[in-house]
Amino acid sequence: MNVLEVRGLSVSYATPDGPAKAVSSVDLTLRAGEFLGLAGESGCGKSTLALAVSRLLPPAGTVTGGSVLFRSASDPAQVPPVDVLDLTGEPLRAFRWRQMSMVFQSAMNSLNPVMRVGSQVADAIRAHDRLMSRAERAARCAELLDMVGVGSGHLRSYPHQLSGGMRQRVMIAMALSLGPQVVLMDEPTTALDVVVQREILDEIRALQARLGFAVLFITHDLSLLLDLADRIAVMYAGSVVEEAPAADLIACAAHPYTIGLLSSFPAVDGPVRELTGIPGSPPGLRQLPDGCAFAPRCPRAAADCLVQRPLLVPGSAPHRSVACFHPARTPAAEPGSQALAPEKRRP
């Protein structure tokens, strides 16, 4: 069942030069227990989407349309689902961390440098569960730090006394403190070295298998998701342009932008191939092109791409969607392409 459904979500930021459309009519679903990857270049709207879904948009950001529907996996008969965008006050406080939580990109910026980590985890629990006693919170904090591999011996440590990987594990412990069904992760391993990054990712996967929560994992590094996610959605200029199971995306990317992303990183093994990348830069969000936003950078662009914006529609294969008038059918459909089916790799 779908635990989270984003329907037609649009978000704009107020700027001196007019509104910037950071997210445009995005439809996205997250199934119970699923690991969904959301990839795209910096500035494509990934983080804004997560902030809107979790109701954490900064004051300059405004949801201009759409809905975010949550249906509890523990109560599948719940009718109707909860629209997160309608929650305010105490209902919103009760929803956060119990049903949906978030792990941010930089743990050092999220943690208070003058508070011990145990106190910060306890504060997060107290803010969203006022019935738990002090002794119960202390026991839960120790359990959480042990669960994520930091160890309860660090309850009285300050953030600067922990490594970057341990700080990120503390943030994950906070996010899991009240057993949410959905965890949003906004580039949680970007600032870590590749060895620690792999350890954190393996830990996330192990915790997900143990606790059964669903993950929306946001990253600019598509290669990170290829052997991690169950399903991958690719964003460009505020819109989802392709969505497919991870294995299908590796074998046969359809959107030229996805193909370009796949061609921008090397394979660890297999034949040597040229890295081609994507020419040009993403468009400004205040003045998007009339047609397809990717058309100025697209090698397959035709006249219709310049005047009409393609919608995300089901592709030729099952469980796949693509927003493109001229998608590639198979890897062989792109003569000379070096990167339509890259080898899986670990970061």
Secondary structure, 3 states (H helix, E strand, C coil): CEEEEEEEEEEEECCCCCCEEEEEEEEEEEECCCEEEEECCCCCCHHHHHHHHCCCCCCCEEEEEEEEEECCCCCCCCCCCEEHHHCCHHHHHHHECCCEEEECCCHHHHCCCCCCHHHHHHHHHHHHCCCCCHHHHHHHHHHHHHHCCCCHHHCCCCHHHCCHHHHHHHHHHHHCCCCCCEEEEECCCCCCCHHHHHHHHHHHHHHHHHHCCEEEEEECCHHHHCCCCCEEEEEECCEEEEEEEHHHHHHCCCCHHHHHHHCCCCCCCCCCCCCCCCCCCCCCCCCCCCCCCCHHHCCCCCHHHHHCCCCCEECCCCCCEECCCCCCCCHHHCCCCCCCCCCCCCC
